[in-house]
Amino acid sequence: PGGTFLLLLSWIILKNNKRVNTREKIIIGFVVGVLTAFQLYFSTWVIGAIVSFAANEWYSNKEITGVIKTSFIIGFSSLAGFFIITLPIYKNLPEFFSFVLELATHEGLYGNGREGFTSPQRYLGNLFIYSKILPYLFLTILCLIIALHFLIFIKNWKINPGIKAFTLGIFIQIFIAVSIILKHPMQIYFLSIAAMAPMLFAILIHIIDKNGDKVKEKFIINTKNNSIGLNQISIISIFFIMMILFGINFQTAVNNHILRMERISEDLSTINRTLSAYSEQRSTRPEKINLLWTYETYSPCYARWYGNDYADLAFTTELAQICKNNLHVNLWTGQILTDNGWESPNEYVWDIIVLKAGIVNFLPKVLEYGNFIEIGDTDIAVIVPPNAPLDFVHYID
């Protein structure tokens, strides 16, 4: 919603067909910088804003100095917004920029793959996979881009320079965003693309409305009492299409949420049954077992430790009392977060690591921690120390 609102704000400023003042450029730049501090993919909003407002200067005044000045104003304003918001973690910024560099120069979801941007085969494969997962989004965006490109840049339908510049900016923004996402694809990242779709609809409706006379000359429907132009029909049709797509996507989101909650419930049930079997074979209570949780597992204590990790361990003392036997292990670094800070698995006495079975596919070094055991037909797995008995596995219900 924040990204769509910012695009709407840019649209309002540019649609008025007036000279954009420096204050408006600074506000837009600062806000996109703030958004980028919260979600890295909003950096495409920075690029889109620079292109839109710089193109507006060119279309309106044909002055290259205005284009350069506008680009610098928005660029530096976005940097100011980003660094002001990230001041509380300024000590971690070198680590953050190092991560971004790894992300840009390596394959893999988090830049932990082979060196290089990505292979054409993987890129096209990701495009094919996610166009099947999100067909309505891809089809809607593609149709809107083709229609707008045809009307604005080929047929040169009547439109003010500001809207033409805004359209160019959002086209480039979408292209860059899709390119980045397909390099490190996850379905949730495509929300940034969906956030741009309403503004493409807005541009199309605006063009139809401003070119009503031209439309009526070519397309008109006569009734007994009046004439209905294609522009009115198009606006009504687009409205209903948006409502239908919203309904479909809303229902899909609800269904996905229900499935996700069912999967979490099943995972928790599997974990609890595993802990019960383990504790019975050890003649101890489940709460006495020293558990280590990691990514994609569900535990209130793990959520707290995970948040503490990103708060510079500010709540470590409190969590050590609340979650004494439920700690967080970072499998990438091989460290366990305890009340004494980060420790290696060899320094801490643990009983079970709870994780998803699929993690071994892209992080095989987890097998070095001990015996890897998949639980039944689920995607839950556990690791127990190398010398630990494995008889409890046979007693899991």
N, C-alpha and C positions, 0 to 999 in steps of 0.2 A: 504493500500500500504506500509506503514512503517513497519508493521509486516511481510509482505511477503519479503520485501527487507532485513530485518534483518535475516530471515531464509535463504535467498539466500546467504548472507554474511557468515553465519555459514557453509552452504553447501560448498562454495568455499574454506574456510579454511580447512575443514575436508576432502574434496574430494582429496586433493593433496597428501594424505597419507604420510604426514611428521609430525614431532613432532611439536605440537602447542606451540608457545612461550608464555611467561607470558603476554607480551604486547597485543597480540591478545585476550587472555582471559579477560584481563582488559577492552579492548574496547567493546567486546561483552557484558560483564556484565554491564558496565556503560550505554550503549545504551538501554538495556532492562529495566534498572532502570528508565531511562528518560521516556521511553514509558509508564511504569507503572504509573508514576506521572500524565500522561495525561488521561489514561484509566485503571481502576483497573483490567480489565480482561487481560491486558498484563502481569500480575503477572505470568500467565501460561507460558509466554515466558521465564521468569526467571527459572522456573522449567525445561522447555525443554532444555534450554541452559546448565544448570548444569548437567542434565542427559546425554546430547549428548557429552559434552567435558569430563566429568568424565568417561563415558563408553569408549570413545576413548582412554583414558589413560590405562584403563584396557585391552581392546582388543589389544592394541599395545605393552604394556610393562608388563602387569600382575602385576603391582605394586600398592598395596593398598594405599601407601603413596602419590603416584601421584594422585589417585582418590580423596583422602581427600583434598590435597592441591588445586587441580583444583576447587573442590566444594567451598572451602572457598574463593578463588580468585574471582570467578564469583559472589558468593553470596554477598561478601562485596563490590565489584565494583557496583553491582546493587543497593545496599543500598546507596552508595555514589551518584550515578546518581539520585536516587529518592529524597534524601534529598537536594541536590544542587538545583534541579529544584523547589522544594517546599519551599525553603528558604523565598520567599516573604510572605508566609502564615504560617510561623512556629508557630505563636501564635495559629493557628486553628488546628494544628496537633493533639493535644489531643482529640479534638472534632471529627476529622476525624477518628482516630483509634477507638474511642468509637463507631462510626457509623459502621465501619468494623466489630467490635466485635458483635454488634447487628445483623448485616447482616448475620454473620456466625452462630449465635446461635439461630436465630428466623426464623420462616416462614414468608411468605409475600414478595411482590416485593421489598420493602425497609427495610426488617427486622422488620416490625411493626406488625407481626402476632404472633401466639402462639410460646412459647419457644420450641426449638428443631430444628434439622437440617431440616428435612422434613419427611413426611410419605411415605412409599413405594408406596402406592396407588396414592398419588399426583405426585410422581416422575415418575411412569410409565404412568400416565395420561398425564403429560406434554410431555413425550417422544412421546406418540401416537399422541397427538395434533400437535406438531411441525414437526413430520415426515410427516404428511399430508399437513401441510402448506408449508414445504420446501422439497418436495420429491426428487428433483434432487440433492440437496446438500447431504442429508442423504444417498441416494443410491450411489452417486459417492464416497463419503468418505468411506463408508462401503466396496464397491468393491475394492477400491485401497488398503485399509488396509488388506483385506483378501488375495489379490494377492501378496502384498509385504511380508506379514507374511509367506505365503506358499513358496515363492521363496527364501527368505533370511534365515528364521529361521527353516524351515522344510527341504527344498531341498538343502540348503546350496550352492546356486549358487555363482559363483565367484564374490566377491565384496571386496573392501578394508575395513580395520577396521573402517576408518573414516566414510564411508557411512553407514556401519552397525550401528555404534554408533549414527549417525544422525537420522537414521530411528527409532531406539529405543526411542530416545529423543522426536521425533515428535509424535510417537504413544502415549507415556505417556502424552505429552502436550495436545493432542486432547482429550484423556480420561478425564483428569482433567478439561479441559475447558468445555466439554459437561456436566460433572457432576455439575459444578458450575452454568452453565447457566440454566440447568433444575431445579435447586433449586429456582432461581429467573428469570423465563423465560420472554424474550421479543424478538421479531423477529430480531430486529436490533443487538442484542448481538451475533447472529450467524454469523455476518460478520467476527468475529475473527476465526471461524471454516473455513469459505470460504477462508480466507487469507492463510490457511495452505494447501489447496488443490493443488495449482500449484506445491508445492515442492514434494508432493506425486507423481504427474505425472513425475516430473523430476527424482525422484529416480527410478521409473519404467522404464523410457526410458534409463537411465544409465545402469540398470541391463541388459536390453535386448541388448544394444549395446556392453557391456563387455562380454556377453555370446553368441555372434553370432554363434560361431562354434558349441557350444552345442545345440543351437536352430536348426541349419541347419541339424544336425544329425537326429533330430526327425521330424522336419517339414520343408518341402521344396516344392516349386512350380516350376516345370520345364516349361520353354517356349521354343520356337524355337531357340532363340538366347542366352539366359542366364538363370540363376537360381535366383529366388527371395526368399530370406530367410524370415522366419517369423519375424525376428527382424526389417527388413525394413518395412514390412507390418504393424507391430504393431506400429512402430513410426509414420507412416503416418496415421494410424487409430486413434491413440491417439490424434494427431494434429487436425484431423477433428472433433473428439468427443469434444475436448476442444473448438473449434470454434463454434460448434453447441450449446453446453451448454452456452457459453458466449452469443450467440445471443438470446437464450431463456431467460436467466437471465436478459440481458440488456432490452429486450422487456418487461419483467415482471416489472422491476424497473421503466421503463417509464410509463407503465400503472398504477402502484401503485402511482407514483408521480402525474399523471393526476387526479386520483381519490381523492388523498389527497387534491390537490388544489381545486377541485370541492367541496369537503366537507367543506374546509375552507371558500370558497366563500359563500356557503349556510349558514354556521354558522354566518358569518358576516352579511349576509342579514337578518337572523332571529334576531340577536342582534339589528341591526339598526331599524328594524320594532318595536321591543319591546320598545326601547328607545323613538321612535317617539310617540307611543301610550301613554307611561308614561308621556312624556313631555306635550302632548296635554291635558291630563286629569289634569295636574298640572298647566296648563297655563304658562309654562316656556319653555326655549330653551333646546335642548338636551345637549348642552355643559355646561349647568349649573347644570346638574345632577351629584351628587357625586358617581362615580362608583368605585367598588372594583373588581379587576380581580384576577384570581387564575390559578392554573395549568390546562394545556390543553385548555386554551382559547387563542384567537388571538387578540392582540392589540399592536400597536407600543409602547404605553406607558408602558404596562405590560412587554414587552420585555426589555425596558430600566430599569424599577424598578427591574426586576428579575436579570439582570446583575449587577446592583448596589449592590444588596444583597450579591453577591459573590465577590464584590470588596471592602468589608468592609465599605460600604455606602459612598464611596469616592465622589460620584457625587450627593449626596442627595440635596444639595442646588440648583444646576442647574436643576435637575429634578422637584423640587418643583415648579419651574417657568414654565417649559415646560409642565408638566403633573399635573397641580394643582388639577384637579377634576377626575383624573384617577390614582388610587393607587393600590398597590399590597397587597393582604391579604394572609398570610400564614395560611391555614386552619388547618395545623397540630399543630401549636403553638397557633393559635387564636390571632395573632398579625397583625396589619396593619402598613406598612412602610410609614411614612409621613416625612415631612421636620423636624420634631422634633424627628425622630428615630422611634422605634417600639412603637405602642400604641395599647391598647385593643379596640375592637369594641364599648365598652361602653364609651370610652373617645373621640371617633371621630364620627362626624355626617355624616352618609352615607345614600344613598338612595337605591342602588341596588348592590348586589354581583352577578357577572356573572360567571357561572361555568358549567361543564358538568354534566348532570343528573346522570350518572353512578357513580359519586364520592361518592354518599350517600351509595352505597353498601359496600364500604370498609372504609368509614369515616362517620358513621352515626351521629357523634356529630355536623356536620354542620347544622343539623335541629334545634339546640339550638339557632342559630343566629336570626331566624325569620321564616317567612312564605316561604316555599319551593314551587316553582311553575315551573312545566315543561311546555315548550312552544310548543304547538301543537304536531306534530308527530316527531319533531326533537330530538336530544340528548342534546340540550341546555336547561338550567334551570336558574332561577334567585331566589335570596333570597331577600326579602324586610323586613324591620323592623317589629316587632310584631304588632305595632299599625298603620302600614301604610294601607291605603285603597287598595283593590285589584281590583277595577273596571276597571283599565287600561287593564287587561287581555282580556276583552271582545272586545277590540278595536284593537287588534293586527291583521293586515291584513293576 
